[in-house]
Amino acid sequence: MITISPSAAEKVRELLAQDYPGKEMAIRVSVVSGGCSGLSYKMDFDENIAASDEKFEDKGLRMVCDKKSFFYLIGTELDYTAGLNGKGFHFVNPNASRTCACGESFSL
């Protein structure tokens, strides 16, 4: 399962209301090749959910990911920080053995 922190859920709701008012969108999370550690996280909003997608709901928000990405993301929490040291979404992934300094890429 993939979860979302309270701060990330609040920010996602804000973005959905601002950019997609009245639409039922899901948070699509995935893993792509790239970044300084080999794999990078990707996050989008999507209304097209494939039958083969893994589907989750947490804090009233729908999240989806493709089966290949799910292998890398099992147990991951999507978080949001608005502090002085950086603002934005980040993934807290218990499967990552190494992450880069910016936290946007990882390896297993």
N, CA, C and O atoms as a GROMACS GRO file, in nm:
protein
  432
    1MET      N    1   0.084  -0.119   0.000
    1MET     CA    2   0.000   0.000   0.000
    1MET      C    3   0.088   0.125   0.000
    1MET      O    4   0.198   0.125   0.055
    2ILE      N    5   0.038   0.228  -0.060
    2ILE     CA    6   0.103   0.360  -0.060
    2ILE      C    7   0.012   0.453   0.017
    2ILE      O    8  -0.110   0.454  -0.005
    3THR      N    9   0.068   0.532   0.108
    3THR     CA   10  -0.013   0.622   0.191
    3THR      C   11   0.027   0.768   0.165
    3THR      O   12   0.123   0.796   0.094
    4ILE      N   13  -0.050   0.858   0.224
    4ILE     CA   14  -0.026   1.001   0.209
    4ILE      C   15  -0.033   1.065   0.347
    4ILE      O   16  -0.123   1.035   0.426
    5SER      N   17   0.061   1.153   0.376
    5SER     CA   18   0.064   1.220   0.505
    5SER      C   19  -0.046   1.326   0.511
    5SER      O   20  -0.096   1.369   0.407
    6PRO      N   21  -0.085   1.370   0.631
    6PRO     CA   22  -0.186   1.475   0.642
    6PRO      C   23  -0.146   1.604   0.568
    6PRO      O   24  -0.230   1.667   0.504
    7SER      N   25  -0.019   1.643   0.577
    7SER     CA   26   0.023   1.767   0.509
    7SER      C   27   0.018   1.751   0.357
    7SER      O   28  -0.019   1.846   0.287
    8ALA      N   29   0.054   1.634   0.306
    8ALA     CA   30   0.046   1.610   0.161
    8ALA      C   31  -0.099   1.605   0.116
    8ALA      O   32  -0.133   1.658   0.010
    9ALA      N   33  -0.186   1.543   0.195
    9ALA     CA   34  -0.328   1.535   0.160
    9ALA      C   35  -0.388   1.675   0.151
    9ALA      O   36  -0.465   1.704   0.060
   10GLU      N   37  -0.354   1.760   0.245
   10GLU     CA   38  -0.404   1.898   0.245
   10GLU      C   39  -0.357   1.973   0.119
   10GLU      O   40  -0.436   2.042   0.055
   11LYS      N   41  -0.230   1.959   0.084
   11LYS     CA   42  -0.176   2.028  -0.034
   11LYS      C   43  -0.237   1.972  -0.163
   11LYS      O   44  -0.267   2.048  -0.255
   12VAL      N   45  -0.256   1.840  -0.170
   12VAL     CA   46  -0.318   1.779  -0.288
   12VAL      C   47  -0.460   1.832  -0.306
   12VAL      O   48  -0.499   1.866  -0.418
   13ARG      N   49  -0.537   1.839  -0.198
   13ARG     CA   50  -0.674   1.892  -0.208
   13ARG      C   51  -0.673   2.036  -0.259
   13ARG      O   52  -0.757   2.075  -0.340
   14GLU      N   53  -0.578   2.115  -0.210
   14GLU     CA   54  -0.564   2.254  -0.254
   14GLU      C   55  -0.534   2.260  -0.404
   14GLU      O   56  -0.596   2.338  -0.477
   15LEU      N   57  -0.441   2.178  -0.451
   15LEU     CA   58  -0.405   2.177  -0.593
   15LEU      C   59  -0.520   2.128  -0.681
   15LEU      O   60  -0.544   2.183  -0.788
   16LEU      N   61  -0.590   2.025  -0.636
   16LEU     CA   62  -0.704   1.973  -0.712
   16LEU      C   63  -0.814   2.078  -0.725
   16LEU      O   64  -0.871   2.095  -0.832
   17ALA      N   65  -0.844   2.148  -0.616
   17ALA     CA   66  -0.948   2.252  -0.620
   17ALA      C   67  -0.908   2.366  -0.712
   17ALA      O   68  -0.992   2.424  -0.781
   18GLN      N   69  -0.780   2.398  -0.714
   18GLN     CA   70  -0.729   2.508  -0.795
   18GLN      C   71  -0.720   2.472  -0.943
   18GLN      O   72  -0.761   2.550  -1.028
   19ASP      N   73  -0.666   2.354  -0.974
   19ASP     CA   74  -0.638   2.316  -1.112
   19ASP      C   75  -0.742   2.228  -1.179
   19ASP      O   76  -0.753   2.227  -1.301
   20TYR      N   77  -0.819   2.152  -1.100
   20TYR     CA   78  -0.916   2.058  -1.156
   20TYR      C   79  -1.050   2.066  -1.083
   20TYR      O   80  -1.099   1.964  -1.036
   21PRO      N   81  -1.109   2.184  -1.072
   21PRO     CA   82  -1.234   2.196  -0.995
   21PRO      C   83  -1.345   2.108  -1.054
   21PRO      O   84  -1.370   2.111  -1.175
   22GLY      N   85  -1.410   2.031  -0.968
   22GLY     CA   86  -1.521   1.948  -1.010
   22GLY      C   87  -1.484   1.818  -1.078
   22GLY      O   88  -1.573   1.738  -1.109
   23LYS      N   89  -1.357   1.793  -1.102
   23LYS     CA   90  -1.314   1.668  -1.168
   23LYS      C   91  -1.271   1.567  -1.063
   23LYS      O   92  -1.216   1.604  -0.959
   24GLU      N   93  -1.297   1.439  -1.092
   24GLU     CA   94  -1.250   1.332  -1.004
   24GLU      C   95  -1.115   1.285  -1.054
   24GLU      O   96  -1.107   1.211  -1.152
   25MET      N   97  -1.012   1.327  -0.988
   25MET     CA   98  -0.876   1.293  -1.028
   25MET      C   99  -0.813   1.203  -0.923
   25MET      O  100  -0.848   1.208  -0.805
   26ALA      N  101  -0.720   1.121  -0.967
   26ALA     CA  102  -0.640   1.038  -0.876
   26ALA      C  103  -0.497   1.089  -0.879
   26ALA      O  104  -0.454   1.152  -0.976
   27ILE      N  105  -0.424   1.062  -0.774
   27ILE     CA  106  -0.282   1.092  -0.770
   27ILE      C  107  -0.211   0.972  -0.831
   27ILE      O  108  -0.221   0.861  -0.779
   28ARG      N  109  -0.139   0.993  -0.940
   28ARG     CA  110  -0.064   0.884  -1.002
   28ARG      C  111   0.082   0.898  -0.959
   28ARG      O  112   0.146   0.999  -0.987
   29VAL      N  113   0.133   0.796  -0.892
   29VAL     CA  114   0.274   0.793  -0.853
   29VAL      C  115   0.343   0.682  -0.932
   29VAL      O  116   0.284   0.577  -0.959
   30SER      N  117   0.466   0.707  -0.968
   30SER     CA  118   0.540   0.607  -1.046
   30SER      C  119   0.689   0.623  -1.024
   30SER      O  120   0.736   0.720  -0.964
   31VAL      N  121   0.761   0.526  -1.076
   31VAL     CA  122   0.907   0.525  -1.070
   31VAL      C  123   0.956   0.517  -1.214
   31VAL      O  124   0.910   0.434  -1.292
   32VAL      N  125   1.052   0.604  -1.248
   32VAL     CA  126   1.111   0.605  -1.382
   32VAL      C  127   1.262   0.597  -1.370
   32VAL      O  128   1.319   0.634  -1.266
   33SER      N  129   1.327   0.550  -1.474
   33SER     CA  130   1.474   0.547  -1.475
   33SER      C  131   1.527   0.689  -1.482
   33SER      O  132   1.474   0.774  -1.554
   34GLY      N  133   1.634   0.713  -1.407
   34GLY     CA  134   1.698   0.844  -1.412
   34GLY      C  135   1.737   0.893  -1.274
   34GLY      O  136   1.717   0.824  -1.174
   35GLY      N  137   1.791   1.011  -1.270
   35GLY     CA  138   1.836   1.069  -1.144
   35GLY      C  139   1.975   1.019  -1.108
   35GLY      O  140   2.025   0.925  -1.169
   36CYS      N  141   2.036   1.082  -1.011
   36CYS     CA  142   2.174   1.047  -0.976
   36CYS      C  143   2.186   0.914  -0.903
   36CYS      O  144   2.297   0.862  -0.891
   37SER      N  145   2.075   0.859  -0.853
   37SER     CA  146   2.082   0.729  -0.786
   37SER      C  147   2.024   0.616  -0.871
   37SER      O  148   2.025   0.500  -0.828
   38GLY      N  149   1.975   0.646  -0.991
   38GLY     CA  150   1.929   0.542  -1.082
   38GLY      C  151   1.780   0.538  -1.108
   38GLY      O  152   1.739   0.508  -1.220
   39LEU      N  153   1.698   0.568  -1.006
   39LEU     CA  154   1.553   0.569  -1.021
   39LEU      C  155   1.498   0.700  -0.966
   39LEU      O  156   1.549   0.752  -0.867
   40SER      N  157   1.394   0.752  -1.030
   40SER     CA  158   1.333   0.877  -0.984
   40SER      C  159   1.184   0.859  -0.963
   40SER      O  160   1.120   0.775  -1.026
   41TYR      N  161   1.130   0.939  -0.872
   41TYR     CA  162   0.988   0.939  -0.845
   41TYR      C  163   0.918   1.035  -0.941
   41TYR      O  164   0.975   1.134  -0.985
   42LYS      N  165   0.792   1.001  -0.972
   42LYS     CA  166   0.712   1.089  -1.056
   42LYS      C  167   0.572   1.094  -0.996
   42LYS      O  168   0.521   0.993  -0.947
   43MET      N  169   0.511   1.211  -0.999
   43MET     CA  170   0.376   1.228  -0.946
   43MET      C  171   0.297   1.317  -1.041
   43MET      O  172   0.346   1.421  -1.084
   44ASP      N  173   0.175   1.275  -1.074
   44ASP     CA  174   0.084   1.350  -1.161
   44ASP      C  175  -0.057   1.332  -1.110
   44ASP      O  176  -0.083   1.249  -1.022
   45PHE      N  177  -0.150   1.410  -1.165
   45PHE     CA  178  -0.291   1.386  -1.144
   45PHE      C  179  -0.344   1.320  -1.270
   45PHE      O  180  -0.306   1.357  -1.381
   46ASP      N  181  -0.433   1.221  -1.252
   46ASP     CA  182  -0.480   1.144  -1.367
   46ASP      C  183  -0.626   1.106  -1.347
   46ASP      O  184  -0.666   1.067  -1.238
   47GLU      N  185  -0.705   1.118  -1.453
   47GLU     CA  186  -0.843   1.073  -1.447
   47GLU      C  187  -0.863   0.942  -1.523
   47GLU      O  188  -0.971   0.883  -1.519
   48ASN      N  189  -0.759   0.897  -1.593
   48ASN     CA  190  -0.765   0.773  -1.671
   48ASN      C  191  -0.696   0.661  -1.594
   48ASN      O  192  -0.574   0.651  -1.592
   49ILE      N  193  -0.776   0.578  -1.531
   49ILE     CA  194  -0.724   0.470  -1.448
   49ILE      C  195  -0.736   0.339  -1.526
   49ILE      O  196  -0.846   0.300  -1.566
   50ALA      N  197  -0.624   0.272  -1.546
   50ALA     CA  198  -0.623   0.145  -1.619
   50ALA      C  199  -0.667   0.031  -1.527
   50ALA      O  200  -0.645   0.037  -1.406
   51ALA      N  201  -0.726  -0.070  -1.584
   51ALA     CA  202  -0.769  -0.186  -1.506
   51ALA      C  203  -0.650  -0.254  -1.438
   51ALA      O  204  -0.664  -0.315  -1.332
   52SER      N  205  -0.532  -0.243  -1.500
   52SER     CA  206  -0.413  -0.308  -1.445
   52SER      C  207  -0.343  -0.225  -1.337
   52SER      O  208  -0.250  -0.274  -1.274
   53ASP      N  209  -0.387  -0.100  -1.314
   53ASP     CA  210  -0.325  -0.015  -1.213
   53ASP      C  211  -0.352  -0.069  -1.072
   53ASP      O  212  -0.458  -0.125  -1.046
   54GLU      N  213  -0.256  -0.050  -0.984
   54GLU     CA  214  -0.277  -0.073  -0.841
   54GLU      C  215  -0.351   0.050  -0.789
   54GLU      O  216  -0.315   0.163  -0.822
   55LYS      N  217  -0.454   0.028  -0.705
   55LYS     CA  218  -0.538   0.139  -0.659
   55LYS      C  219  -0.540   0.142  -0.506
   55LYS      O  220  -0.547   0.039  -0.440
   56PHE      N  221  -0.532   0.263  -0.452
   56PHE     CA  222  -0.531   0.283  -0.306
   56PHE      C  223  -0.617   0.404  -0.273
   56PHE      O  224  -0.640   0.490  -0.358
   57GLU      N  225  -0.664   0.409  -0.151
   57GLU     CA  226  -0.731   0.528  -0.102
   57GLU      C  227  -0.681   0.554   0.039
   57GLU      O  228  -0.676   0.463   0.122
   58ASP      N  229  -0.644   0.679   0.065
   58ASP     CA  230  -0.597   0.719   0.197
   58ASP      C  231  -0.639   0.863   0.221
   58ASP      O  232  -0.622   0.949   0.134
   59LYS      N  233  -0.694   0.889   0.337
   59LYS     CA  234  -0.739   1.022   0.375
   59LYS      C  235  -0.836   1.081   0.273
   59LYS      O  236  -0.837   1.202   0.249
   60GLY      N  237  -0.918   0.994   0.214
   60GLY     CA  238  -1.019   1.037   0.119
   60GLY      C  239  -0.967   1.068  -0.020
   60GLY      O  240  -1.042   1.119  -0.103
   61LEU      N  241  -0.841   1.039  -0.048
   61LEU     CA  242  -0.781   1.065  -0.179
   61LEU      C  243  -0.748   0.934  -0.248
   61LEU      O  244  -0.701   0.839  -0.185
   62ARG      N  245  -0.774   0.929  -0.378
   62ARG     CA  246  -0.741   0.811  -0.457
   62ARG      C  247  -0.599   0.823  -0.509
   62ARG      O  248  -0.556   0.929  -0.556
   63MET      N  249  -0.526   0.712  -0.501
   63MET     CA  250  -0.390   0.705  -0.556
   63MET      C  251  -0.381   0.580  -0.642
   63MET      O  252  -0.442   0.477  -0.611
   64VAL      N  253  -0.305   0.590  -0.750
   64VAL     CA  254  -0.285   0.478  -0.840
   64VAL      C  255  -0.139   0.471  -0.883
   64VAL      O  256  -0.067   0.571  -0.881
   65CYS      N  257  -0.097   0.352  -0.921
   65CYS     CA  258   0.036   0.336  -0.981
   65CYS      C  259   0.036   0.211  -1.067
   65CYS      O  260  -0.044   0.120  -1.046
   66ASP      N  261   0.126   0.208  -1.164
   66ASP     CA  262   0.138   0.089  -1.248
   66ASP      C  263   0.203  -0.022  -1.166
   66ASP      O  264   0.269   0.004  -1.066
   67LYS      N  265   0.184  -0.146  -1.210
   67LYS     CA  266   0.232  -0.262  -1.134
   67LYS      C  267   0.385  -0.263  -1.118
   67LYS      O  268   0.435  -0.301  -1.012
   68LYS      N  269   0.458  -0.221  -1.221
   68LYS     CA  270   0.604  -0.219  -1.211
   68LYS      C  271   0.651  -0.121  -1.105
   68LYS      O  272   0.740  -0.152  -1.026
   69SER      N  273   0.592  -0.001  -1.102
   69SER     CA  274   0.629   0.099  -1.002
   69SER      C  275   0.591   0.055  -0.862
   69SER      O  276   0.662   0.084  -0.766
   70PHE      N  277   0.479  -0.016  -0.850
   70PHE     CA  278   0.433  -0.061  -0.719
   70PHE      C  279   0.538  -0.144  -0.647
   70PHE      O  280   0.553  -0.133  -0.525
   71PHE      N  281   0.611  -0.226  -0.721
   71PHE     CA  282   0.718  -0.307  -0.662
   71PHE      C  283   0.818  -0.220  -0.586
   71PHE      O  284   0.865  -0.259  -0.479
   72TYR      N  285   0.850  -0.104  -0.639
   72TYR     CA  286   0.947  -0.012  -0.577
   72TYR      C  287   0.884   0.073  -0.466
   72TYR      O  288   0.955   0.126  -0.381
   73LEU      N  289   0.752   0.087  -0.469
   73LEU     CA  290   0.685   0.183  -0.381
   73LEU      C  291   0.606   0.121  -0.265
   73LEU      O  292   0.543   0.194  -0.189
   74ILE      N  293   0.609  -0.010  -0.250
   74ILE     CA  294   0.534  -0.075  -0.142
   74ILE      C  295   0.576  -0.015  -0.008
   74ILE      O  296   0.694  -0.010   0.026
   75GLY      N  297   0.477   0.032   0.067
   75GLY     CA  298   0.503   0.089   0.199
   75GLY      C  299   0.546   0.234   0.198
   75GLY      O  300   0.578   0.288   0.304
   76THR      N  301   0.549   0.298   0.084
   76THR     CA  302   0.593   0.437   0.072
   76THR      C  303   0.485   0.533   0.117
   76THR      O  304   0.366   0.508   0.099
   77GLU      N  305   0.528   0.645   0.177
   77GLU     CA  306   0.436   0.753   0.214
   77GLU      C  307   0.470   0.876   0.132
   77GLU      O  308   0.587   0.916   0.124
   78LEU      N  309   0.369   0.937   0.072
   78LEU     CA  310   0.386   1.064   0.003
   78LEU      C  311   0.370   1.173   0.108
   78LEU      O  312   0.268   1.179   0.177
   79ASP      N  313   0.470   1.260   0.120
   79ASP     CA  314   0.469   1.365   0.221
   79ASP      C  315   0.486   1.501   0.155
   79ASP      O  316   0.527   1.509   0.039
   80TYR      N  317   0.453   1.607   0.228
   80TYR     CA  318   0.471   1.743   0.178
   80TYR      C  319   0.533   1.826   0.288
   80TYR      O  320   0.489   1.821   0.403
   81THR      N  321   0.635   1.903   0.253
   81THR     CA  322   0.702   1.991   0.348
   81THR      C  323   0.697   2.133   0.295
   81THR      O  324   0.718   2.157   0.176
   82ALA      N  325   0.668   2.227   0.383
   82ALA     CA  326   0.664   2.368   0.344
   82ALA      C  327   0.764   2.449   0.426
   82ALA      O  328   0.744   2.568   0.448
   83GLY      N  329   0.870   2.384   0.471
   83GLY     CA  330   0.966   2.449   0.559
   83GLY      C  331   1.068   2.535   0.486
   83GLY      O  332   1.067   2.546   0.364
   84LEU      N  333   1.155   2.595   0.563
   84LEU     CA  334   1.258   2.683   0.510
   84LEU      C  335   1.364   2.608   0.431
   84LEU      O  336   1.428   2.666   0.343
   85ASN      N  337   1.384   2.481   0.460
   85ASN     CA  338   1.488   2.402   0.392
   85ASN      C  339   1.440   2.339   0.261
   85ASN      O  340   1.512   2.259   0.202
   86GLY      N  341   1.325   2.375   0.218
   86GLY     CA  342   1.274   2.319   0.094
   86GLY      C  343   1.126   2.295   0.102
   86GLY      O  344   1.073   2.255   0.206
   87LYS      N  345   1.060   2.320  -0.006
   87LYS     CA  346   0.916   2.310  -0.011
   87LYS      C  347   0.878   2.213  -0.121
   87LYS      O  348   0.932   2.221  -0.232
   88GLY      N  349   0.787   2.122  -0.093
   88GLY     CA  350   0.740   2.034  -0.197
   88GLY      C  351   0.708   1.894  -0.148
   88GLY      O  352   0.721   1.862  -0.030
   89PHE      N  353   0.665   1.812  -0.243
   89PHE     CA  354   0.632   1.673  -0.215
   89PHE      C  355   0.759   1.590  -0.214
   89PHE      O  356   0.852   1.616  -0.290
   90HIS      N  357   0.763   1.491  -0.127
   90HIS     CA  358   0.872   1.395  -0.129
   90HIS      C  359   0.819   1.259  -0.084
   90HIS      O  360   0.716   1.248  -0.017
   91PHE      N  361   0.891   1.157  -0.124
   91PHE     CA  362   0.851   1.019  -0.098
   91PHE      C  363   0.936   0.963   0.015
   91PHE      O  364   1.059   0.970   0.012
   92VAL      N  365   0.870   0.906   0.115
   92VAL     CA  366   0.938   0.838   0.226
   92VAL      C  367   0.926   0.689   0.194
   92VAL      O  368   0.824   0.626   0.219
   93ASN      N  369   1.035   0.636   0.137
   93ASN     CA  370   1.034   0.500   0.084
   93ASN      C  371   1.121   0.407   0.169
   93ASN      O  372   1.243   0.422   0.169
   94PRO      N  373   1.059   0.312   0.241
   94PRO     CA  374   1.137   0.220   0.326
   94PRO      C  375   1.220   0.121   0.245
   94PRO      O  376   1.307   0.054   0.301
   95ASN      N  377   1.195   0.109   0.115
   95ASN     CA  378   1.267   0.014   0.030
   95ASN      C  379   1.397   0.071  -0.026
   95ASN      O  380   1.482  -0.004  -0.073
   96ALA      N  381   1.413   0.202  -0.020
   96ALA     CA  382   1.531   0.266  -0.079
   96ALA      C  383   1.654   0.240   0.007
   96ALA      O  384   1.654   0.267   0.127
   97SER      N  385   1.758   0.186  -0.055
   97SER     CA  386   1.882   0.162   0.018
   97SER      C  387   1.975   0.283   0.009
   97SER      O  388   2.063   0.301   0.093
   98ARG      N  389   1.953   0.365  -0.092
   98ARG     CA  390   2.035   0.485  -0.110
   98ARG      C  391   1.950   0.591  -0.178
   98ARG      O  392   1.874   0.562  -0.270
   99THR      N  393   1.961   0.715  -0.132
   99THR     CA  394   1.893   0.827  -0.196
   99THR      C  395   1.996   0.936  -0.223
   99THR      O  396   2.100   0.943  -0.158
  100CYS      N  397   1.964   1.019  -0.320
  100CYS     CA  398   2.055   1.130  -0.349
  100CYS      C  399   2.027   1.243  -0.250
  100CYS      O  400   1.930   1.237  -0.174
  101ALA      N  401   2.111   1.343  -0.250
  101ALA     CA  402   2.099   1.453  -0.155
  101ALA      C  403   1.967   1.529  -0.170
  101ALA      O  404   1.911   1.577  -0.071
  102CYS      N  405   1.917   1.540  -0.291
  102CYS     CA  406   1.792   1.614  -0.312
  102CYS      C  407   1.670   1.531  -0.277
  102CYS      O  408   1.561   1.586  -0.262
  103GLY      N  409   1.685   1.399  -0.264
  103GLY     CA  410   1.576   1.312  -0.227
  103GLY      C  411   1.482   1.275  -0.339
  103GLY      O  412   1.378   1.212  -0.316
  104GLU      N  413   1.515   1.313  -0.462
  104GLU     CA  414   1.428   1.285  -0.574
  104GLU      C  415   1.464   1.158  -0.651
  104GLU      O  416   1.389   1.116  -0.739
  105SER      N  417   1.575   1.097  -0.618
  105SER     CA  418   1.608   0.970  -0.681
  105SER      C  419   1.660   0.873  -0.576
  105SER      O  420   1.702   0.913  -0.467
  106PHE      N  421   1.657   0.744  -0.611
  106PHE     CA  422   1.693   0.641  -0.514
  106PHE      C  423   1.740   0.516  -0.586
  106PHE      O  424   1.731   0.506  -0.709
  107SER      N  425   1.791   0.422  -0.509
  107SER     CA  426   1.822   0.289  -0.562
  107SER      C  427   1.783   0.188  -0.455
  107SER      O  428   1.765   0.223  -0.338
  108LEU      N  429   1.770   0.063  -0.498
  108LEU     CA  430   1.732  -0.044  -0.404
  108LEU      C  431   1.853  -0.126  -0.368
  108LEU      O  432   1.842  -0.221  -0.291
   0.00000   0.00000   0.00000
